[in-house]
């Protein structure tokens, strides 16, 4: 029951057991102030996990959902970044790697304003947080206002977006870059293979992989890839978490799509607090245009990651088949520069950091290179209301085609191209299906009028969640459980899907105005094909990880 006495959620008898099972998972993973992804493999608080968890928790307890986000944002750094892990001091150091003594946030992160009273990692994860905060507010506005939830969240969320839009625009095209594969959330994706090939791995003897205590090696990242992950994190730490001086910088379509969706949500929060949201809606539309300009490949019919430090056309690269699609190259020069970069990564003086930044500017090409790997990340811009109609329609066709099998060959949409050389239905982010990406796709399909496809995906998600024991991820063909069981975001997003059975009969109209979108609650039965719906719909106003994970 909400503060006002209205019913938040009353499951139908046919879905009651699934609802109870999901609630039990979240209760079992609750620590008192936050929710761990799973008790064994992930015993701390993870950033984008908590955002997805809060979206589901709002149907059980709006207060707990608010607390989830408040705990996470309480560990925010002064420069605005929200760290991807907030460590629980009661958990032994050897229970998870990299542990707090690896990241050394309170000392190595001092220049960036890391908190001194809590230990965190130094990297980030996808910015789902403003979206989650808005949805949590909507679950019980009375409670939210009584607790001043949004007034306390808004300044922190605004600082978070400022950090990404200014400190992380490493490609100069307006989009945020990730500086480590763990930041994008799809840790072991083949999209990272080319840019990671420039990174010299850390020696195997320098770290111990705790993830192998909980999973089979053939389902986890290889030791070589893990060594590169550790090297990147070590160099970032030793460089005092300064941005733009490392060897890895990638503009990812999913990361930026979530930033844009959250920018729209932040505009709604501003309006709730009595300010105009026009500027934020306009910024979200500009970011959508930048996403299309920099990451869309019309010939391939989807978005691709851009390797910011890849060889650009101006350096003599050969264009691929798609508009702007290029092959990565120039590894010799990049490796040499990378070696020089690593030798300077431990610089701590302002002069030395300035020299490192100058070196990074020399390495940065005006365009970078698109990475020719098909990932589910390239479909997730479907969540954006201002996405051009022809692009939305093309994305639906790509999702339903041989590369992803939506509504056909697969039970759930895989994390990577079914026809790709690197596809593996069980290896972490190289083929298995994940519940959060499929939940986002379900919302995106519904947003662009694809209700039949959205309904089919929703049904498959609910069936698979229950049958798999709320698994971390599953075989996309069979639904076989992989990774951890009793996984929190799987349970949370199951609750969200149960709460909004189809969304087709209660949606939010997106009314276009010059430079902004206004989201208004309406009731409709819109139907149609992608890009041709009679009403633009907000994918999220209606309710709408990784084994190593850093």
C-alpha positions in Angstrom: 0.0 0.0 0.0 1.2 3.5 -0.7 1.3 6.3 1.8 -2.0 7.5 0.5 -3.6 4.1 0.8 -3.7 3.1 -2.8 -2.6 -0.4 -3.9 0.8 -0.6 -5.5 0.6 -4.2 -6.7 -1.9 -7.0 -6.3 -0.7 -10.0 -8.3 -3.3 -12.1 -10.1 -3.6 -15.7 -9.0 -1.9 -16.9 -12.2 1.2 -14.9 -11.6 1.2 -14.9 -7.8 3.9 -17.6 -7.4 6.2 -15.8 -9.8 5.6 -12.6 -7.9 6.3 -14.2 -4.5 9.5 -15.9 -5.9 10.8 -12.6 -7.2 10.0 -10.9 -3.9 11.8 -13.6 -2.0 14.9 -13.1 -4.1 15.0 -9.4 -3.4 14.3 -9.9 0.3 17.1 -12.5 0.5 19.6 -10.1 -1.1 18.6 -7.1 0.9 21.3 -5.9 3.4 19.3 -3.3 5.2 20.4 -0.3 3.1 20.9 -1.8 -0.3 20.5 -5.0 -2.4 23.4 -7.2 -3.5 23.1 -8.7 -7.0 23.7 -12.1 -5.5 24.9 -13.3 -2.1 27.8 -15.4 -3.3 29.3 -14.0 -6.5 28.5 -10.3 -6.0 28.5 -9.5 -2.2 28.6 -5.6 -2.6 26.4 -2.9 -4.1 26.6 -2.4 -7.9 25.6 0.8 -9.6 23.4 -0.1 -12.5 22.1 -3.1 -10.7 20.8 -0.9 -7.9 19.0 1.3 -10.5 17.3 -1.7 -12.1 16.6 -3.2 -8.6 14.9 0.1 -7.5 12.7 0.0 -10.6 11.4 -3.4 -9.4 11.4 -2.7 -5.7 9.1 0.3 -6.1 6.3 -2.3 -6.6 7.1 -4.0 -3.3 8.2 -1.0 -1.2 8.7 2.5 -2.5 10.6 3.3 0.6 13.1 0.5 0.1 13.5 1.6 -3.6 14.3 5.1 -2.5 16.7 3.9 0.1 18.5 1.7 -2.6 19.2 4.8 -4.6 20.0 7.0 -1.6 22.7 4.5 -0.4 24.3 4.4 -3.9 24.4 8.1 -4.4 25.7 8.6 -0.9 29.0 7.2 -2.2 29.2 9.7 -5.1 32.5 11.4 -5.8 32.9 15.2 -5.7 33.6 15.2 -9.5 30.1 13.8 -10.0 30.9 10.2 -10.9 28.8 7.4 -9.3 31.2 4.5 -8.7 30.3 1.1 -10.0 30.8 -0.7 -6.7 30.1 0.5 -3.2 31.9 -1.9 -0.9 30.4 -3.5 2.2 33.1 -3.3 4.9 31.8 -6.4 6.6 32.6 -8.6 3.6 36.1 -10.2 3.7 38.6 -8.7 1.2 39.2 -12.1 -0.5 35.5 -12.6 -1.2 35.6 -10.4 -4.3 38.3 -9.1 -6.7 39.1 -6.4 -7.4 38.6 -5.6 -3.7 38.7 -2.2 -1.9 42.5 -2.5 -1.3 42.9 -2.7 -5.1 40.9 0.4 -5.9 42.3 2.5 -3.0 39.5 5.0 -3.6 40.1 7.2 -0.5 43.7 7.8 -1.4 44.1 7.3 -5.2 40.8 9.0 -5.8 41.4 12.0 -3.4 42.1 14.4 -6.3 38.8 13.4 -7.9 36.9 13.8 -4.6 36.3 10.2 -3.6 34.5 9.9 -0.3 36.7 9.2 2.8 34.1 7.3 4.9 33.2 4.6 2.4 35.3 2.5 0.0 34.3 2.3 -3.7 35.7 1.4 -7.0 36.9 4.2 -9.3 35.1 3.4 -12.5 31.4 3.9 -13.4 28.5 2.0 -15.0 25.6 2.9 -17.3 23.6 5.9 -16.1 20.2 4.4 -15.5 19.9 6.3 -12.2 17.8 9.4 -13.1 15.3 7.1 -14.9 15.1 4.9 -11.8 14.6 7.9 -9.5 11.8 9.2 -11.6 10.0 5.8 -11.7 10.5 5.3 -8.0 9.0 8.8 -7.3 6.0 7.9 -9.5 5.3 4.7 -7.5 4.3 6.8 -4.4 4.6 10.6 -5.0 3.2 11.3 -1.6 5.9 9.4 0.2 8.5 10.8 -2.1 7.5 14.4 -1.4 7.2 13.8 2.3 10.8 12.5 2.4 12.1 15.2 -0.1 13.4 12.4 -2.2 13.7 14.2 -5.5 15.1 17.5 -4.0 17.9 15.4 -2.5 18.5 13.3 -5.6 18.3 16.0 -8.3 21.6 17.8 -7.5 23.5 14.5 -7.4 22.0 13.2 -10.6 22.7 16.5 -12.4 26.3 16.4 -11.2 26.5 12.8 -12.5 25.3 13.8 -15.9 27.7 16.8 -16.0 30.6 14.5 -15.3 29.7 12.2 -18.2 28.9 14.9 -20.7 32.0 17.0 -19.9 34.8 14.8 -18.4 33.9 11.8 -20.6 33.4 13.4 -24.0 36.8 12.0 -25.0 35.9 11.7 -28.7 34.9 15.4 -29.0 31.5 14.5 -30.6 29.3 15.0 -27.6 28.9 11.4 -26.5 30.3 9.9 -23.3 33.1 7.4 -23.5 33.7 4.4 -21.3 37.4 3.9 -20.2 37.1 0.3 -19.2 34.9 -2.6 -20.5 33.5 -3.0 -17.0 32.0 0.5 -17.2 29.7 -0.4 -20.1 28.3 -3.3 -18.1 28.7 -5.9 -20.8 32.1 -6.8 -19.6 33.3 -9.5 -21.9 31.6 -8.4 -25.1 33.5 -9.1 -28.4 33.1 -5.4 -29.0 36.1 -4.8 -26.7 38.5 -7.3 -28.4 40.0 -4.8 -30.8 40.6 -1.9 -28.5 41.8 -4.3 -25.7 44.3 -5.8 -28.1 46.4 -2.7 -27.6 46.6 -3.3 -23.8 49.5 -5.2 -22.3 47.9 -7.6 -19.7 48.9 -7.5 -16.1 50.9 -10.5 -15.0 48.7 -13.5 -14.0 50.6 -13.7 -10.7 49.6 -10.1 -9.8 45.9 -11.0 -9.1 43.6 -13.8 -8.1 40.4 -14.3 -9.9 37.6 -14.8 -7.3 35.0 -15.2 -10.1 36.3 -18.7 -11.0 35.3 -19.8 -7.5 31.7 -19.4 -8.6 31.7 -20.3 -12.3 33.2 -22.7 -14.9 36.3 -21.2 -16.7 34.7 -21.9 -20.1 31.8 -19.6 -19.2 34.0 -16.8 -17.9 36.4 -14.3 -19.5 39.8 -15.7 -20.5 42.8 -15.1 -18.3 44.3 -13.0 -21.1 41.2 -10.7 -21.2 41.1 -10.5 -17.4 44.8 -9.5 -17.3 43.9 -6.6 -19.7 41.0 -5.6 -17.5 43.3 -5.5 -14.5 46.0 -3.5 -16.4 43.5 -0.9 -17.4 42.1 -0.6 -13.9 45.6 -0.4 -12.4 46.7 2.3 -14.7 43.5 4.3 -14.1 44.0 4.1 -10.4 47.7 4.9 -10.6 46.8 8.0 -12.7 44.6 9.2 -9.8 41.4 8.4 -11.8 42.1 11.2 -14.3 40.0 10.8 -17.5 41.3 10.9 -21.0 44.9 9.6 -20.4 44.4 5.8 -20.7 44.6 3.4 -23.6 40.9 2.5 -23.8 38.1 4.9 -24.7 34.9 3.6 -26.5 31.6 5.4 -27.3 28.9 2.8 -26.7 25.4 3.1 -28.0 23.7 1.5 -25.0 25.6 3.5 -22.5 24.7 6.7 -24.3 21.1 5.7 -25.0 20.6 5.2 -21.3 22.2 8.6 -20.6 19.7 10.2 -23.0 16.8 8.4 -21.5 17.9 9.5 -18.1 18.3 13.1 -19.3 14.7 13.0 -20.3 13.9 11.7 -16.9 16.0 14.4 -15.2 13.9 16.9 -17.1 10.7 15.4 -15.6 12.3 15.6 -12.2 13.2 19.3 -12.7 9.6 20.0 -13.7 8.3 18.2 -10.6 10.5 20.5 -8.6 9.1 23.6 -10.2 11.9 24.3 -12.8 11.7 24.2 -16.6 12.8 20.9 -18.1 13.0 22.4 -21.6 16.8 22.6 -21.7 17.3 19.0 -20.6 14.8 17.7 -23.2 16.6 19.7 -25.8 19.9 18.3 -24.7 18.6 14.8 -24.9 17.5 15.4 -28.5 20.9 16.8 -29.4 22.5 13.7 -27.9 20.2 11.5 -29.9 21.3 13.3 -33.0 25.0 12.8 -32.0 24.3 9.2 -31.4 23.0 8.7 -34.9 25.8 10.8 -36.4 28.6 8.9 -34.7 27.4 5.4 -34.1 24.6 4.6 -36.7 25.6 2.3 -39.7 22.7 2.4 -42.2 24.1 -0.4 -44.3 24.3 -2.8 -41.3 21.0 -1.5 -39.8 22.2 -1.0 -36.3 24.4 1.1 -34.0 28.1 0.2 -33.4 30.6 1.1 -30.7 33.3 3.6 -31.7 36.9 3.1 -30.7 37.9 6.7 -29.9 41.6 5.8 -30.2 41.1 3.7 -33.4 42.6 4.9 -36.6 40.4 7.5 -38.3 39.7 8.1 -42.0 42.1 11.0 -41.9 44.8 8.6 -41.1 44.2 6.6 -44.2 41.7 3.9 -43.1 39.5 2.0 -45.5 35.8 2.6 -45.0 33.6 -0.5 -44.5 30.3 -1.2 -46.1 28.2 1.0 -43.8 28.1 4.7 -43.7 31.1 5.7 -41.5 31.8 2.1 -40.6 35.6 1.5 -40.5 38.0 -1.2 -39.6 40.3 -0.7 -36.6 44.0 -0.4 -37.5 47.3 1.3 -36.7 48.0 -1.1 -33.7 51.7 -0.6 -33.9 51.6 3.1 -33.3 48.9 2.8 -30.8 50.8 0.1 -28.9 53.9 2.2 -28.8 52.0 5.2 -27.5 50.3 2.9 -25.1 53.6 1.8 -23.7 54.7 5.4 -23.3 51.3 6.2 -21.7 51.7 3.4 -19.1 55.2 4.7 -18.2 53.5 8.0 -17.3 50.4 6.6 -15.7 51.7 6.9 -12.2 52.3 10.6 -12.6 50.8 12.6 -9.7 52.0 16.2 -10.2 49.8 18.7 -12.1 52.6 19.1 -14.7 52.9 15.4 -15.3 49.1 15.0 -15.5 49.1 17.8 -18.0 51.7 16.0 -20.1 49.6 12.9 -20.0 46.5 14.8 -21.1 48.4 16.4 -24.0 49.6 12.9 -25.1 46.0 11.7 -25.0 44.9 14.6 -27.2 47.6 13.7 -29.7 46.3 10.1 -29.8 42.7 11.1 -30.1 41.4 11.1 -33.7 38.6 13.4 -34.8 36.3 10.4 -35.5 37.9 7.2 -34.2 36.8 3.9 -35.8 33.5 2.0 -35.6 34.0 -1.5 -34.2 32.4 -4.0 -36.6 30.8 -6.3 -34.0 27.1 -6.7 -33.6 26.1 -6.5 -29.9 22.7 -6.1 -28.3 24.0 -2.7 -27.2 23.5 -1.6 -30.8 19.7 -2.3 -30.6 19.1 -0.5 -27.3 18.7 3.0 -28.7 15.1 1.8 -29.4 14.3 3.2 -26.0 14.7 6.8 -27.3 11.6 8.7 -28.1 13.3 11.1 -30.6 14.9 8.3 -32.6 14.1 8.8 -36.3 11.3 6.6 -37.5 13.2 4.9 -40.3 16.0 4.0 -37.9 13.6 2.6 -35.3 12.0 0.5 -38.0 15.4 -0.7 -39.3 16.4 -1.7 -35.7 13.3 -3.8 -35.3 14.1 -5.5 -38.5 17.7 -6.2 -37.4 16.5 -7.5 -34.0 14.1 -9.9 -35.7 16.6 -11.1 -38.3 19.2 -13.8 -38.3 21.7 -12.0 -36.1 19.4 -11.8 -33.0 16.4 -13.9 -33.7 13.8 -11.9 -31.9 10.4 -13.7 -32.0 11.9 -16.6 -34.0 15.1 -18.5 -33.6 15.8 -17.4 -30.0 13.8 -17.5 -26.8 15.4 -14.2 -25.6 17.6 -11.7 -27.6 21.2 -12.7 -27.2 24.0 -10.4 -26.0 25.9 -10.9 -29.3 25.4 -11.8 -32.9 24.2 -15.4 -33.4 26.2 -15.6 -36.6 29.4 -14.0 -35.2 32.6 -15.9 -35.0 32.9 -15.1 -31.3 29.3 -16.2 -30.4 29.1 -18.6 -27.5 25.7 -19.2 -25.9 27.2 -19.6 -22.4 30.3 -17.4 -22.3 29.8 -14.2 -20.4 28.3 -11.4 -22.6 29.5 -13.2 -25.8 26.1 -14.7 -26.6 23.9 -15.5 -23.5 20.7 -13.5 -23.1 20.4 -11.1 -20.2 17.2 -9.9 -18.5 18.0 -6.2 -18.3 18.8 -5.8 -22.0 15.7 -7.7 -23.0 13.6 -5.7 -20.6 14.9 -2.5 -22.2 14.2 -4.0 -25.7 10.6 -4.8 -24.6 10.1 -1.2 -23.6 11.7 0.1 -26.8 9.5 -2.1 -29.0 6.4 -0.9 -27.2 7.6 2.7 -27.5 7.8 2.4 -31.3 4.4 0.7 -31.7 5.6 -2.9 -31.9 3.1 -4.2 -29.3 2.9 -7.8 -30.7 6.6 -8.2 -30.6 6.8 -6.6 -27.1 4.1 -8.9 -25.8 5.9 -11.9 -27.1 9.2 -10.8 -25.5 7.5 -10.0 -22.2 5.9 -13.5 -22.1 9.3 -15.1 -22.9 11.0 -13.1 -20.2 8.5 -14.0 -17.5 8.5 -17.7 -18.5 12.3 -17.8 -18.5 12.7 -15.9 -15.3 10.6 -18.4 -13.4 12.0 -21.6 -15.1 15.6 -20.5 -14.6 15.3 -19.6 -10.9 15.8 -15.9 -11.7 19.2 -16.6 -13.2 21.8 -14.0 -13.9 21.7 -14.9 -17.7 20.5 -17.8 -19.9 21.2 -19.6 -23.1 19.3 -17.6 -25.6 18.0 -20.7 -27.4 17.0 -22.9 -24.6 16.6 -20.6 -21.6 19.1 -22.8 -19.6 20.3 -21.0 -16.5 23.8 -19.6 -16.4 25.8 -17.6 -13.8 24.3 -16.9 -10.4 20.8 -18.0 -9.5 18.5 -15.7 -7.4 19.8 -12.7 -9.3 18.4 -9.4 -8.1 17.8 -7.5 -11.3 16.2 -10.5 -12.9 13.8 -10.7 -10.0 13.2 -6.9 -9.9 12.5 -6.6 -13.6 10.2 -9.6 -13.5 8.2 -7.7 -10.9 8.1 -4.7 -13.2 6.8 -6.7 -16.1 4.2 -8.3 -13.8 3.0 -4.9 -12.6 2.6 -3.6 -16.2 1.1 -6.7 -17.9 1.3 -5.2 -21.4 1.6 -1.4 -21.2 -0.5 -1.1 -24.3 -3.6 0.1 -22.5 -1.9 2.6 -20.3 0.9 4.6 -21.8 2.5 8.0 -21.8 2.1 10.2 -24.7 5.1 12.1 -25.9 4.0 15.4 -27.3 6.6 17.0 -29.5 7.3 20.7 -29.0 10.1 22.8 -30.4 13.2 21.6 -28.6 11.6 19.4 -26.0 9.3 16.5 -25.2 6.5 16.7 -22.7 5.4 13.4 -21.2 1.8 13.3 -20.3 -0.2 10.4 -18.7 -2.8 9.2 -21.1 -4.8 6.0 -21.9 -4.7 4.7 -25.4 -4.6 1.5 -27.4 -2.0 2.5 -29.9 -0.8 0.0 -32.4 1.3 0.0 -35.5 4.7 -0.8 -36.9 8.0 0.6 -35.8 8.2 4.3 -36.5 4.6 4.5 -37.6 2.7 4.4 -34.4 -0.1 7.0 -34.1 1.2 8.2 -30.8 4.8 8.6 -29.6 5.2 6.7 -26.3 7.6 7.1 -23.5 9.1 3.7 -22.8 9.6 4.3 -19.1 7.0 6.6 -17.7 4.7 3.6 -17.4 7.1 1.6 -15.4 9.2 1.3 -17.5 26.8 -7.7 -15.1 29.0 -9.0 -15.2 30.8 -12.1 -13.7 34.0 -10.2 -13.2 32.1 -6.9 -13.1 35.2 -5.1 -12.0 
